[in-house]
């Protein structure tokens, strides 16, 4: 499959000549890959090296397409076939090995997500999978995804698919308009560069985590490489200037990750730093000088490492995470990091020698025009089948659950029933594989958007018949998690529970993010117009080691606004947050392991911070459930054979369900609803 182009779109005779091998390009690849690895392993930072990969890809592919266009034909089938044989063998090998090792060392509650991301990585949409999952690329290593580094490979795969089509379209338009191909492509790529960069700057400023993985925010980096390929021969740069450009580019690339917090400011205008550094190296080219940067980049070890750079990039991240997971660490020492890098290099050498090279020269690939595609399909099948089977098994393990009451599992009641925290003769609930689903969520049929604010999502839990009371739960996930405790109360007391939540956005007037401030203003107005019988929200935040808990003034301001509207407020003291995942610790070390428990005195002060406030409005009642998360000394990860936490700070829905009678009693007492005609919990 190819697109024939008329000869008159050719710009010059030189354009049809294939470019000679440029060893400094391989050295630049190697340098970028080594920076990615070193920054990840030893510095726990992001280097900007991936952006260099994008520029190099744009430079090489655009040059190839331009020369093909000048010769009169762009062969899509051959180009895409080369892409498959170049990208798939090493990537699929890494994914298969990653799955096999993950089953042995990864906590069970991370299996489903890992399997899902393996599929996304194999099919080149991992960046969008991470966007959908709201992944934090810069999360602690212990909770980071094993395949999240495939986001860049996914964007490259998408680029290789779309870019030839773009060039062919421009070539056809150039023919009709009578323009030269070079000028037409320069104009098209300049517009693409400007639009993508502008969008990247805007989205980075408004939603940086989304911008980091978004394909459209990275297109300008490929376009920059393409513009360099199309214009590099048009200007004669003096040798001395090229020598300076080369070294400035190398030094800028090495220093980028040290000077900039790449993880929080990319890919907006700050990403111009490493990309322009790469352009300087490309412009410098071969200076034939003993002091040129190209002499350094063309050194045999770097050129050889350039051959291994792709496999090294693929291996280093899962090797690092497996090392940290098995050793219960968040970072590595210098020696440990050297071991991780050494193992990654060895695996890269083996992959290049025994996987990549044989795959490119395999008879299946070279025998027929469609051989590369058959090879790609056959190579994908084992990965997709393995990942699909893993998801199926994990789903079955997650569904094998028994209700707490059927097992006489006490959960929260155990702390005050003189019962053991863990009974070895009974199962611990929920199953580890079910932990990712342990946040009480709403079905679409339970939710709607406010007609006055389309970003304000309102969900309800309705009783059978008309509700006697209406209760609004407002705020971030720490308030919304209590929906699990309120659901059983709905039918017992004929309450309607209304959820008005936004992730990462507490009910306050002093939110740091603009979108959270806008949401707070909208949700306050919605509550006042709804006029519920009570509002449930959080009273404190940041219950961490070091007694960091506090009540923000913005909380009190919102309570005061509801007081003016005559609406009662129940403010709940926050539950502890940890710098590790208690449930994961239990999986590794057992429910009785002291290392899996928090120390109460380090997390919770004897008096909550709101006790000392003198400006609390009279409509507020406080509830403190700390005694159901902690005993006198510790905050255990398992109470009454129920896992308390689903991650490092959210309480499992199963545990909150065991707290339901307690929450009900406390709410009724706080709101003085004891005389409700509806029933109540067994006392």
Secondary structure, DSSP 8 states (H G I E B T S, - for coil): --EE--GGG---GGGGS-----HHHHHHHHHHHHHHHHIIIII-S--SHHHHHHHHHHHHHHHHHHHHHHHTEE-HHHHHHHHHHHHHHHHHHHHHHHHHHHHHHS-GGGHHHHHHHHHHHHTT-HHHHHHHTT--TTS-GGGS-TTTTHHHHHHHHHHHHHHHHHHHHHHHHHHHHT--HHHHHHHHHHHHHHHHHHHHHHHHHH-HHHHHH-GGGTHHHHHHHHHHHHHTTTS---HHHHHHHHHHHHHHHHHHHHHS-HHHHTTSGGGHHHHHHHHHHHHH-----TTSHHHHHTSHHHHHHHHHHHHHHHHHHHHHHHHHHHHT-SS--HHHHHHHHHHHHHHHHHHIIIIIHHHHT-HHHHHSTTHHHHHHHHHHHHHHHHHHHHHHHHHHHHH----TGGGT--GGGGGGTT--S--TTS--BS-GGGGGG-S----GGGEEEETTEEEEEEEEE--SSS-SEEEEEEESHHHHTTHHHHHHHHHHHTEEEEEEE-TT--S-S--SSHHHHHHHHHHHHHHHHH--SEEEEES-B---TTT--B--HHHHHHHHHHHHTT--EEEE------SS-HHHHHHHH-TT-GGGSEEHHHH--SS-GGGG-S---TTEEEE--GGGT--SSEE-SEETTEE-BSSSS-B-HHHHHHTHHHHHHHHHHHHT-TT-SS-----
